[in-house]
Amino acid sequence: MSHLQLDHLHLRYGNAPAVEDLNLEVQDGELVSLLGPSGCGKTTTMRAVAGLLAPAGGTITLGGQDITRLPANRRDIGLVFQSYALFPHLSTFENVAFGLRLRKVQDAELRRRVGDALEVVGLSEFAARLPANLSGGQQQRVALARAIVIEPRLLLLDEPLSNLDAKLRLDMRGELRRIQRELGVTMLYVTHDQDEALALSDRIVIMRAGRIEQQGTPEQVYARPGTPFVADFMGWQNILSAGNVPEPLRRTHPAATHFAWRPESVTLGAGPTSGRVLARTYQGEHLEFLLDSPLGRVKAFAPVTAQWAEGSELTFTLPPERAAALRDA
Amino acid sequence: MNSSRVPIIILYLTLVFLVGPFLVVFIAAFGGEPTLKFPPTSFSTQWFTKVFEVESFRSSFLTSLGLGLMSTSLALALGIPVAYALSRFRLPGAVVIQTVLTSPALVPGLVVGLALLQYFINLGGSVYPSLLAAHTALLLPYVVRVVSTSLINLKPDIEEAAISLGASRLTAFRLVVLPNIRGGVAAAAVLAFITSFDQVAVSLFLTGPGVSTLPISMLTFMEYNYDPTIAALSTLLIIFSIGLVLVFERVLGLSRYV
């Protein structure tokens, strides 16, 4: 029996259907990401799990209990918002203590638990500060401490890192993973950032237009995308329709509608197809070439020592063994 | 002339324009002559003593004070939930509702007074409850406006955070929303109280035998007396209003929130 289970969930945003017939299971202690572009229904799904949005149909089960109709304030689900949503008039300590005070936790225990939670997120010395006097990263940690201190049955995070700058985002990503492992808390993580999802998740659920497009471990969705949408999202930048692909490859995957190659899989300087360099971009670890070819535009990485200039002609290969066979859903 | 000084000059001219009448009243209140005169030719503080000897001032001050406090409390009790509903829920016809709720502030006071008179005569209400109801109705738009502004600036996600931590919607409102809009509420309260306390047009229609508000008593007094007592009383009222704002500023830090 899975910890969180969504069965045939239908959600509406206003009058428009936002999520249709969603089925999802999250195991105890698992970290699952809902990944997709804005408007795909991932945040709506999360709000329904939190109880902030009543489903139009379907059931939500948590730890074996049907919580579909349970009010949000009795679900014991921790919530971390993109905007942190700290209480501006309360100190760090009181922000974290909020849920415990509502649960009438005795003073000594309350102090201990708030202290522990602040220690987990590394903010012990900021207990007396107001949110306005904390940095974005610190505010995010307070929001996290506030959500975990109630020992929630499930922790929901809605784009928690997207308001942080790039470096801090990487640090916090590692912190989140550590904390999740340390506490063993089940987490549903909403993001539009595939790197974040790949780095954090036990399992990634890719959503598109209110439906699940594909799900699997990070390795699975990264290395074996099933549809052009997922391939595109996972950085398979060269997606060719099956008609443009050499016959032998097409014959081994008769059901495929598209084939995709990652830019690093394209071999430059030899092969059956010729192309002209439209753009040559230095990216630190490699050069990126944008080619115009009879197959369409192709993106390829080459070592920084590569000499082809913009406008020059060269040949390239799309190795069949590195292709992903896709099927448009 | 340096053109960047223009706004500063306008500022000072406006200040003179605003404070001027107050200075005239203030100086006239200390005149020694038995009739109101500006500038006065002699000095006396007797009119300040006389203010407290006029029975109608004493009783109507208490009436106005009570009426102001009660109508402000009622307007807050109704206006805060109304502002909350307007800012948090997508209601059908929200624009119309908003217009209706803020309309008395746009309609001339005499019209409102006349309308309310008809209304209360038909209801057969007695004087004081009618006054209270009329003032409450009059203050409501101010309260809704000012409190709405505070609520719009407060993101709704902190309420959702509170709810996810175990608070009911009411508890979330009490523990999270109210503390963060208290500046707006205080500003609304001061504005409402002063509006009620100063109110002439509506009260003119609704005051009746035995019940009069201070502005109405002052109007009546002036019909028969033209000594500086009225200037002395005005001076005291201005000081009272300023004092009120200052106290609220100190206690609640109005300017921090509004």
Chai-1 contact restraints between the chains, C-beta under 6 A:
chainA,res_idxA,chainB,res_idxB,connection_type,confidence,min_distance_angstrom,max_distance_angstrom,comment,restraint_id
A,A50,B,S164,contact,1.0,0.0,6.0,A-B,restraint_1
A,L52,B,E160,contact,1.0,0.0,6.0,A-B,restraint_2
A,A72,B,I163,contact,1.0,0.0,6.0,A-B,restraint_3
A,N73,B,I163,contact,1.0,0.0,6.0,A-B,restraint_4
A,N73,B,G166,contact,1.0,0.0,6.0,A-B,restraint_5
A,N73,B,A167,contact,1.0,0.0,6.0,A-B,restraint_6
A,N73,B,S168,contact,1.0,0.0,6.0,A-B,restraint_7
A,L79,B,S164,contact,1.0,0.0,6.0,A-B,restraint_8
A,F81,B,D157,contact,1.0,0.0,6.0,A-B,restraint_9
A,S83,B,D157,contact,1.0,0.0,6.0,A-B,restraint_10
A,A85,B,D157,contact,1.0,0.0,6.0,A-B,restraint_11
A,A85,B,I158,contact,1.0,0.0,6.0,A-B,restraint_12
A,A85,B,A161,contact,1.0,0.0,6.0,A-B,restraint_13
A,F87,B,I158,contact,1.0,0.0,6.0,A-B,restraint_14
A,F87,B,V176,contact,1.0,0.0,6.0,A-B,restraint_15
A,P88,B,N180,contact,1.0,0.0,6.0,A-B,restraint_16
A,H89,B,P179,contact,1.0,0.0,6.0,A-B,restraint_17
A,H89,B,N180,contact,1.0,0.0,6.0,A-B,restraint_18
A,F98,B,L165,contact,1.0,0.0,6.0,A-B,restraint_19
A,G99,B,L165,contact,1.0,0.0,6.0,A-B,restraint_20
A,G99,B,G166,contact,1.0,0.0,6.0,A-B,restraint_21
A,L102,B,G166,contact,1.0,0.0,6.0,A-B,restraint_22
A,L102,B,A167,contact,1.0,0.0,6.0,A-B,restraint_23
